Amino acid sequence: MKKGVVLLFLVIIILIPFVYATDINSCQTLAGDDSYFLTQNVSTTAGCFDVNSFTGNNILLDCQGFTAFGDGGFAEIGFQASLRNNITIRNCNFNGFYWGISLDSGATNLVAYNNTIYNVTGDGFRISNVNININVTSNTVDSPDFGGATVSNVLNLTFFNNTIMNTAVWASIDLNNVNNSLFDNNNLVNSSVHGFWVGSSGGSCNNNNFTNNIFDSDLSYSTVGNPNSANFYLDVSVDSRFENNTMNKSGQAGFRIINNDINNTIVSNVIINSSKAGIYSSGGGSGNVIDGNNITYHTRGLAAGIYLSSISDQNQFNITNNLNIGNNTYGVYLTNANATNLTGNTIAFNGNTGIFLTNSHNTTINSNTLNNNTRDGIGLVALSSDNVISSNTVYLNSNIGINITNSTNNSAFSNSVYNHTAGAAAGFYIRDVNAVNYIYDNLVVENNTYGTYSRDANFTNFTGNVFTGNRDGLYFHFFTHNLIIYNNTLTGTSVGYPLHVGLSDNATVENNNISFNSVYVLLDDSNNALLINNTFEGNGALETPDAIFIDNDCNNFTFVNNSLINNLYNGLWVDGNGSIYGNVFSGNDNIGLYVERSAQNLSIYSNNFTNHTLNTAAGIYFSDLGNAWINVSTNLNITNNTYGILINNSDNKYLENNIITSGVYGVYVYDSDNTTFISNTLNSNTNTGIYLNSTNNTVVTSNTANSNTQDGIYITDNFNVTLNSNTLNLNLDNGLNISDSDNLTFNSNTLTYNSQGVYSINTNNSFYQSNTINHSTGIGITFASSYNNDLSSNTLFNNSASGISMSTSSNNNNIYSNTIFNGTNGQGIEIYSSNNNSIYNNPSLNGNVYGLYLEDSLNMNVTNNTFNFNLAAGLYIDNTTTTLDITSNVANNNTQYGYQIISSQNNFTNSNASGNGAIQYYFDGANVTFLDRVYVTNLPSTSSVLNITNGGIVNTLNYDIIETDYLNFTFNNATNLSFFATNDLTNQGVSATTCSNTSEICDIASNLLVMNNLSINGSVNNLTIYYNSSDLNSTFNESNLTVARYSNGWSSLSNTFEINTTAQFVRLIGDLTSFSPWAAVTFDAAPSSGSSGSTSGTSGGGSPGNTGAPDRSNNNQNQQQEAGEPGETQTTNVNSQVGQTNTVTNTFSNGVTSTLTFNTNTDSSGSVVVTMNTGSSGVPNGRRPFFEVIFRGNFTNETLEFPIDLRFEVPLQELGITSDELDDWDIYILKIHDNDQRVRLQTHTELDSARDLLIITAKTKKQKM
């Protein structure tokens, strides 16, 4: 309505007719009640047109576009009106005056229309002390030296559609004490300092309207020395409205509000490109409203869309519903500003922070939209307190959504903060705070690095927030103490932590839902933390994350009543010290609770660990903890995990009253010492109840390990382990399995219905005492490769196999005071290939197959044992080559034998046998010495006292050693029969090739077997002798082998023989009653005497048409030389090198060439002596004359070994035969050993017809020289 009145008023004034019309052509004073029309340009050196108190009212001046020129002198005025009414000036041009138009001193109803004022040295318009109704419309002021218009003490001014440009040193429009006025649709261009200065001299300007004005000015204070330039400079403005103005290039500010500006409304303006701020206030005033504006591109230095400074609680600003505060350095910047209300604004694309508070208090930041700001959405820094941030939408800011730094007691709630994507972006950032800030009910999503980052911030309260899709959710780092994190939802973090508390003490994390994050919650170097009633579910999409990780130097934390379920790696990873109780760990892919490195003094109790089953998953895993003491107790449900509890490289662990069932391993301990297990239950695991690997000084007491698929307890590579009073039943493999361990104590344990009771391999210096082992489906106690163990006072019964079994060098063990009975499919005690063991004082080795079974075991002591009612024998000994002492034993009422000794050497002392069903003493190939009387009583009539077979030797001190009612002796061999094998024929007076029958030729093919009957004649049945086919001479047929006896030569017997060329033995079937040397020997018919010939011979010997035996007689070299003339000798020295092939060639006077080739594998020097012997007589067995070449090596390395290649080139004339006769002769090379043993080599012959030579070659096996 007010705007309508003004327009109507303008029309009325313009159309008022004046009564008179006067043409003028010069400057002059204008009288009243007249209209003046300038008819030409005029000029003056003083003022031009003047209307004053001496003239009348109702004056019209119409210059009709002509110009009045002045000379710029001081106080020269183009048009001046004072103390008059109804004055109109129009269409005038004023050039070169001090003031263009001056309206002052009580004038009313003044109109200035369509005038142009330029090049004035003062102001274009000067309007002052005019009461009411001034209308300045459509005028142009250009290039004044001061301002466009200076207005003071005016009421109801209408300043409409004017253009003011290029002002020099003052405001375009300067207002002082101007009230109820309208400034509309003006165009201010290139103002030098201010556009409008409202209240310039301290006079209040009230109830004015500034609308639709356009500013296009670059207010550079550098040209005029004013740093405070603004389009609207409000010094004292009250209840005024600034609406729909457009400002471009506003200098320091679009609006600058100072001093006592009260209840102004700045609405719907467009403010662009100020150097400092779109709207700037530096104190004073109150109740101002900034609403619905577009404030953009204020970018120089700390420029801001809105900048408020030094605003007190009484000077409140309301900044509301601004459509676009954007592309500024800061959107809104408050410093030392209090009680500001920022509501409903859109603040975007600013170069720093959207809303920035420093040392500002009681600010309301509500329902704003802040996006795409280069730094933060909202920033509270430098002691900004008691501010409320609520219901804002903050997104896509490059750094931080909401930043609270060094500011306290602020509240941020119901905000949506998301998509901060550049660098270390965060939804909330809180730092350097030492009092409470409340962050609650916010939605924080998809922020790049942190949903919230906080450091050096104390007493912050996060409640009811939703953090989703962030890289990190809540990240508290460095000295952020006394946190409260309550009832938040943290989900969908990408690669960072949903919650990180670092170097921050006294945090409370309660009732949060932390689920489906890629990584884990991290508590790092933080003390006294309480984590209670939280849910951790589905976390860990990345490799090796956890649901939560409590890192080292986290002391005295409490983790209680949390749920950790279905996380993709571990549930809880602990490296700190505290208490973990009342939690549920279930379905995590790897480990429920992982404890490592620096954790100490940790208590873990009353938790549930279930369903950790993938790969090496575990309910609880302790790793690399050193000597940290940890108490694991009363965890009543550790079920269906791969490892119930896994301990690695971690000492001093205490496990008590835990129930661990239905996993793979109940407890698995590796490389960990001083572990204590008390009263735990470890049942129905698919592998082992307790598995101890390299765990020293371990105590396992009163535990129950039943129904495990493999072992109840498995121990390997351990030292000093104590197992007391444990119950190990119904395990499908072993009750206790031990390997590679020392100094174990296994005491008072019960092992029932296991596959085996105890299995021990490479276990030494240990004690097994007072255990009860029964109903095993296999052996009660098994030892392999174990020594220096004591087994005492154990009770083993009703085991399906043996009670105690030792094998594979289980030496120096003591087995005493044990009761072992009813092992119906095994032995009471069985020992294989184990030496120096003592079995003594065992009161009952009864009711087994054998009471005691020893095989391949030396230096045994068997003393004071009782072997009764066993199914086979009381004591069985086989193949003990050293003397075994059998002392003070009793073997009664065994089904077959009392003592069964096979291939063994034994001393019997006071060891009696009675009532045994078949034989009391059975010796098969045994060497037995009775050192005292042997008493045999209650002997059945069908039972033998003594049975000696297969070469048994019985030595006695007296011959009436056996006292019994019945005597039944069986001698399958002679008593005291001794036999041995040798290859030393000379020492036994045996020739390898001498036959008893001179019509035969023969040769030995095996070692020599010598049997001597020292007392009573007996018999030997089915004598078997083994040979080696490689030792057979090729001149004999393998099928001609037989068992032969030597007595002045080899004799073949008439017994039935068996030859096995595959197994390589020959067997004489039947009894032998004579005792002398025996061997496997080949026989053939002797050849007839050959015809005489030349005196030369081959490099060997033989007979025509005969595959005769090789010469193995004991002839020495001199005997060989006697067969012919003295020999011809050639000597060659050889210096051999590593890998060097040595060749020695000799040519003798008879035309024979010999070649020796050998390759040594070690440095050695020496000589080879080559001797040629020829002869024509003295050849045994009618052989043709021959020659012989002997190679003898003399090397410095006595252990030198090498094969030798031999080659002879012999003229046929030297042999005395023709080529046609070669097929009638057997020609071979003979190898003679140092002991004169001779071996025929596999020989190859080839005729060189061109040279009439016979080439003879052979190769020795590796030969030691």
Secondary structure, DSSP 8 states (H G I E B T S, - for coil): -HHHHHHHHHHHHHH---S--EEE-S-EE--SSEEEEE-S-EE-SS--EEE-TTS-S-EEEE-TT-EEE----TT-EEEEEES-EEEEEES-EEES-SEEEEEESS-EEEEEES-EEES-SS-SEEEEEE-S-EEEES-EEE--SS-SEEEEEEESEEEES-EEE---SS-SEEEEEEES-EEES-EEES-SSEEEEETTTS--EES-EEES-EEE----GGGTT-TT-EEEEESSEES-EEES-EEES-TTEEEEE-SS-BS-EEES-EEE--SSEEEEE-S--B-EEEES-EEE---STT-EEEEEEEE-TTS-EEEE--SEEESSSEEEEEEEEBS-EEES-EEES-SS-SEEEES-BS-EEES-EEES-SSEEEEEESS--S-EEES-EEE--SSEEEEEES--S-EEES-EEE---SSS-EEEEEEEE-S-EEEES-EEE--SSEEEEEEEE-SEEEES-EEES-SEEEEEESS--S-EEES-EEE--SSS-SEEEES--S-EEES-EEES-SS-EEEES--S-EEES-EEES---SSS-EEEEE-TT--SEEEES-EEES-SSEEEEE-S-EEEES-EEES-SSEEEEEETT--SEEEES-EEE---STT-EEEEEEEEET--EEEE---EEES-SEEEEEEEE--EEEES-EEESSSEEEEEES--S-EEES-EEES-SSEEEEEES--SEEEES-B--S-SS-SEEEES-BSEEEES-EEES-SSEEEEEEEEES-EEES-EEES-SEEEEEEEEES-EEES-EEE--SS-SEEEES--S-EEES-EEES-SS-SEEEESS--S-EEES-EEE--TTS-SEEEES--S-EEE--SEEESSSEEEEEES--S-EEES-EEES-SSEEEEEE---SEEEEES-EEES-SSEEEEEES-EEEEES-EEES-SSEEEEEES-EEEE-S-EE--S--TT-EEEEEESS-EEEES-S--EE-S---EEESS-TTEEEEEES-TGGGT--SS-BSSTTEEEEE-S-EEEEEE-SS---EEEEEEE--GGGS-TTS-GGGEEEEEESSSEEE-SSEEEEETTTTEEEEEEEE---SEEEEEEEEE---------S---SS---TT-------S---HHHHHTTSS--EEEEEEEEE-TT-EEEEEEE-TTS-EEEEEEE-SS-EEEEEEEEEEE-SS--GGG----EEEEEEEEES-TT-EE-EEEEEEEEHHHHT--GGGGGG-----EEE-TTS-EEE--EEEEEETTTTEEEEEEE--SEE-
